[in-house]
């Protein structure tokens, strides 16, 4: 049991999931690194069905993404998406092993 913001929870506290790094692969595709150590591939085209994300159709705007407050943010923090949703809408990625010669 724990208390947060004067609310008592019956479960144990968990660390919030955050975005710690990202790499744009192509327009609307990126690899996201999360605070739990996982890397996942995110296809941002799923966001375009929502009006708030329409500016991301512009590749320049999409590529101007940054990390703010543990999540991805665009347009000076006017557009963002919860890290939990990024995680849910992405899929597992395993980086290829480096080949040494």
N, C-alpha and C positions, 0 to 999 in steps of 0.2 A: 504494500500500500504506500502511496506517496501523495503529496499535495503540490499542485502547481497552479499559480494564479488563484489561490483560495478555493480550488476545486480538488476534492479528494478522489483519487483513482484507486480502484481495487487491484490493478495490475502493477507490474514493476515499470519504472521509468525506462524508456528506450532512447537511444541517441537519435536525433533527427537525421534523416537522410539529406545529404547535400551534394551538389555538383561541385567537384574540386578541379576538374579540367575538361576540356573538349577539343576535338579536332574536326574541322569541316572536311568531309571527304569529297563532296560534290554538292551541287545546289540541292538543298533540302535534306541532305544526309550528313550525319555526323556521328563520331564516336564520343560518348560521354563517359567520364570517369566519376564514380560516386564515392562518397565518404566510407562506404562499406567495403571498398577495395575492388568492386566490380567495374568492368568496362562493358558498355552496352551500345548497340547501334540504334540510332533514332532516326526515323523517317518522318520529317516534319510536315509532309504533305497531309497527314491526318489532321493537322491543326487548321487547314484552310477552309474547313466546313464552318468554322466559327468566325463571325464578322470581325472580332477584335484582332485576329491574326491575318487579315487580308493584306496589310502592308508587307508581310513576309513574302508575298509573291514577287516583290522587287528583290532581285538577287543582291543588289548593293545593301539593302536594308537587312536581309537575311544574314549576309556575311559580316555585318557590323555587330554581331552578337557578343555579349560579354557576360562574365559571371558577377552577379551582385547578390549579396545576402544568401549565398548558397544555391542559387538557381540561375538559369539562363535568362538574360534580359536583353531587350532591344529598345531602341528609341528612347534613350535616357530613362529607362525603367518604366516606360509607359506600357510596355508589353512584356509579360513574363509568363512562366508556366511553373506550377509547383513541381519540385523535384520528384515527389512521389508519383505524379502523373507522367513525368518524363521516364521514370523507371518502368512504370506499368505499360506504357506505350512503346517501349524499346525492347530489343531482344539481345540475348547474350552474345558477347563477342570475345573470342580468344585470339590474341595477337599471334601471328605466325612466329615460330622460333627463328632466331637469326642463324644463318649458315656461315660458319667460319671456314675459310679455305687456307 
